[in-house]
């Protein structure tokens, strides 16, 4: 993760962040329309799940950018708790 690392705009970097921090995503199971929300979560040291949701403004099914945003939100919240 060197210079120019940008998980908000790079799908592979967002997935690396998700995997390295063990962030879960809501599964999309054969939905007939574009998902209305993207959701990500992580489990803290006490076993509590922290969920982050972002509305999908795209009606054509393009949700990758929204997924990247919830991954970054979850990662930022995890970092905030580590530095508190």
Residue pairs with C-beta under 8 A, 6 or more apart in sequence:
1 13
1 16
5 13
6 13
7 13
7 14
7 16
7 17
7 68
7 71
7 72
7 75
8 14
8 68
8 69
8 72
9 68
10 68
11 64
11 68
14 67
14 68
14 71
14 72
17 23
17 71
17 72
17 75
18 25
18 40
18 71
21 42
21 74
21 75
21 78
22 42
22 43
23 40
23 41
23 42
23 71
23 74
23 75
24 40
24 41
24 42
25 38
25 39
25 40
25 67
25 70
25 71
26 37
26 38
26 39
26 40
28 35
28 63
33 59
34 56
34 58
34 59
34 60
34 61
34 62
34 63
35 56
35 61
35 63
36 55
36 56
37 53
37 54
37 55
37 56
37 66
38 53
38 54
38 56
38 63
38 66
38 67
38 69
38 70
39 51
39 52
39 53
39 54
39 70
40 51
40 52
40 67
40 70
40 71
40 73
40 74
41 49
41 50
41 51
41 52
41 74
42 49
42 50
42 74
42 77
42 78
43 49
43 50
44 50
44 81
50 74
50 77
52 70
52 73
52 74
52 77
53 70
54 66
54 69
54 70
54 73
55 66
56 63
56 66
57 66
58 66
